[in-house]
Amino acid sequence: MPSTCYCESEHVSSMTVAVKNDNKTPLVVPPAVRRRARFKSGQELEFRVSGGVITIVPKLLAADYECTPEQRRAIDAQLREAEKGPFYGPFDTVDEMIADLGSRIAKRKGTKKAKRSR
């Protein structure tokens, strides 16, 4: 267990923790940090090191391992259908896109829906 641990406020979206490393005991990620990162017990983690900074992230599974072949076929079929459209644009500017959305909304408001009888 680390001998010293300092934590900043847990009420903000980021958190800083200082842990003293004495090279005799393994580094331990404090429970408060694990909770904030939403790491689950037994979850595989990936350690990335760059320029003296260690980043710990959940190890992501490849998409092929997350679903059955039947589910993969259904997803692929839905993606093929989505590629057919409808698509709007491309727009050269954000203003063009906003104008197009505004005209589509105006057209939808112009068409009145029939009231349902009770």
C-alpha positions as a Markdown table, in Angstrom:
| # | Residue | x | y | z |
|---|---|---|---|---|
| 1 | Met | 0.0 | 0.0 | 0.0 |
| 2 | Pro | 1.4 | 3.5 | -0.8 |
| 3 | Ser | 2.5 | 5.5 | 2.2 |
| 4 | Thr | 1.0 | 8.8 | 1.1 |
| 5 | Cys | -2.1 | 9.7 | -1.0 |
| 6 | Tyr | -3.4 | 13.2 | -1.6 |
| 7 | Cys | -6.7 | 13.8 | -3.4 |
| 8 | Glu | -8.3 | 17.0 | -4.7 |
| 9 | Ser | -12.1 | 17.5 | -4.6 |
| 10 | Glu | -14.2 | 14.7 | -6.0 |
| 11 | His | -17.0 | 17.1 | -6.9 |
| 12 | Val | -15.3 | 18.2 | -10.2 |
| 13 | Ser | -15.0 | 16.3 | -13.4 |
| 14 | Ser | -11.3 | 15.8 | -13.1 |
| 15 | Met | -9.3 | 14.4 | -10.2 |
| 16 | Thr | -5.7 | 14.6 | -9.1 |
| 17 | Val | -4.1 | 12.1 | -6.8 |
| 18 | Ala | -0.5 | 12.1 | -5.6 |
| 19 | Val | 0.9 | 8.8 | -4.5 |
| 20 | Lys | 4.4 | 8.3 | -3.1 |
| 21 | Asn | 6.3 | 5.6 | -5.0 |
| 22 | Asp | 9.0 | 3.9 | -2.9 |
| 23 | Asn | 9.8 | 1.1 | -5.5 |
| 24 | Lys | 9.4 | -1.5 | -2.8 |
| 25 | Thr | 5.7 | -2.0 | -3.1 |
| 26 | Pro | 3.6 | -2.1 | -6.3 |
| 27 | Leu | 1.8 | 1.1 | -7.3 |
| 28 | Val | -1.8 | 0.9 | -6.3 |
| 29 | Val | -4.6 | 2.9 | -8.0 |
| 30 | Pro | -6.6 | 4.3 | -5.1 |
| 31 | Pro | -10.2 | 3.1 | -4.8 |
| 32 | Ala | -11.6 | 6.7 | -5.3 |
| 33 | Val | -9.7 | 7.0 | -8.6 |
| 34 | Arg | -11.0 | 3.6 | -9.7 |
| 35 | Arg | -14.6 | 4.6 | -8.9 |
| 36 | Arg | -14.2 | 7.9 | -10.7 |
| 37 | Ala | -12.8 | 6.1 | -13.8 |
| 38 | Arg | -15.7 | 3.6 | -13.5 |
| 39 | Phe | -13.3 | 0.7 | -13.6 |
| 40 | Lys | -15.0 | -2.6 | -12.7 |
| 41 | Ser | -13.6 | -5.5 | -10.8 |
| 42 | Gly | -12.0 | -8.0 | -13.2 |
| 43 | Gln | -12.0 | -5.5 | -16.1 |
| 44 | Glu | -8.9 | -5.6 | -18.3 |
| 45 | Leu | -6.9 | -2.4 | -18.3 |
| 46 | Glu | -4.4 | -1.1 | -20.8 |
| 47 | Phe | -1.3 | 0.9 | -19.7 |
| 48 | Arg | 0.1 | 3.4 | -22.1 |
| 49 | Val | 3.4 | 5.2 | -21.4 |
| 50 | Ser | 4.6 | 8.3 | -23.3 |
| 51 | Gly | 7.0 | 10.9 | -22.1 |
| 52 | Gly | 7.0 | 9.9 | -18.5 |
| 53 | Val | 3.2 | 9.8 | -18.4 |
| 54 | Ile | 1.2 | 6.6 | -17.7 |
| 55 | Thr | -2.3 | 6.5 | -19.0 |
| 56 | Ile | -4.6 | 3.7 | -17.9 |
| 57 | Val | -7.6 | 3.0 | -20.1 |
| 58 | Pro | -10.1 | 0.1 | -20.3 |
| 59 | Lys | -9.0 | -2.5 | -22.8 |
| 60 | Leu | -11.6 | -2.5 | -25.6 |
| 61 | Leu | -12.6 | -5.8 | -27.3 |
| 62 | Ala | -12.6 | -6.0 | -31.1 |
| 63 | Ala | -16.1 | -5.7 | -32.5 |
| 64 | Asp | -16.0 | -9.2 | -33.8 |
| 65 | Tyr | -15.8 | -10.6 | -30.3 |
| 66 | Glu | -18.7 | -8.5 | -28.9 |
| 67 | Cys | -21.5 | -10.1 | -30.9 |
| 68 | Thr | -22.5 | -13.4 | -32.4 |
| 69 | Pro | -22.2 | -14.1 | -36.1 |
| 70 | Glu | -26.0 | -13.7 | -36.4 |
| 71 | Gln | -25.9 | -10.3 | -34.6 |
| 72 | Arg | -23.0 | -9.3 | -36.9 |
| 73 | Arg | -25.1 | -10.2 | -40.0 |
| 74 | Ala | -28.0 | -8.1 | -38.7 |
| 75 | Ile | -25.8 | -5.2 | -38.0 |
| 76 | Asp | -24.2 | -5.4 | -41.4 |
| 77 | Ala | -27.6 | -5.5 | -43.1 |
| 78 | Gln | -28.7 | -2.4 | -41.1 |
| 79 | Leu | -25.6 | -0.6 | -42.1 |
| 80 | Arg | -26.1 | -1.4 | -45.8 |
| 81 | Glu | -29.7 | -0.1 | -45.5 |
| 82 | Ala | -28.5 | 3.1 | -43.8 |
| 83 | Glu | -26.0 | 3.7 | -46.6 |
| 84 | Lys | -28.9 | 4.1 | -49.0 |
| 85 | Gly | -29.9 | 7.4 | -47.3 |
| 86 | Pro | -31.6 | 9.8 | -47.1 |
| 87 | Phe | -28.6 | 12.1 | -46.9 |
| 88 | Tyr | -28.7 | 15.8 | -46.9 |
| 89 | Gly | -25.8 | 18.0 | -48.0 |
| 90 | Pro | -22.9 | 18.2 | -48.4 |
| 91 | Phe | -22.9 | 21.8 | -47.2 |
| 92 | Asp | -20.1 | 24.3 | -47.7 |
| 93 | Thr | -20.8 | 26.2 | -44.5 |
| 94 | Val | -22.6 | 25.7 | -41.2 |
| 95 | Asp | -25.0 | 28.5 | -42.2 |
| 96 | Glu | -26.1 | 26.5 | -45.3 |
| 97 | Met | -26.8 | 23.5 | -43.1 |
| 98 | Ile | -28.7 | 25.5 | -40.6 |
| 99 | Ala | -30.8 | 27.2 | -43.4 |
| 100 | Asp | -31.6 | 23.7 | -44.8 |
| 101 | Leu | -32.6 | 22.4 | -41.4 |
| 102 | Gly | -34.8 | 25.5 | -40.9 |
| 103 | Ser | -36.6 | 25.0 | -44.2 |
| 104 | Arg | -37.2 | 21.3 | -43.4 |
| 105 | Ile | -38.6 | 22.2 | -40.0 |
| 106 | Ala | -40.9 | 24.8 | -41.6 |
| 107 | Lys | -42.2 | 22.3 | -44.1 |
| 108 | Arg | -42.9 | 19.8 | -41.3 |
| 109 | Lys | -44.8 | 22.5 | -39.3 |
| 110 | Gly | -46.8 | 23.3 | -42.4 |
| 111 | Thr | -48.2 | 19.9 | -42.7 |
| 112 | Lys | -51.0 | 19.4 | -40.2 |
| 113 | Lys | -51.6 | 16.0 | -38.6 |
| 114 | Ala | -55.1 | 14.7 | -38.4 |
| 115 | Lys | -56.4 | 14.7 | -34.8 |
| 116 | Arg | -57.2 | 11.4 | -33.3 |
| 117 | Ser | -60.7 | 10.8 | -32.1 |
| 118 | Arg | -61.0 | 9.3 | -28.6 |
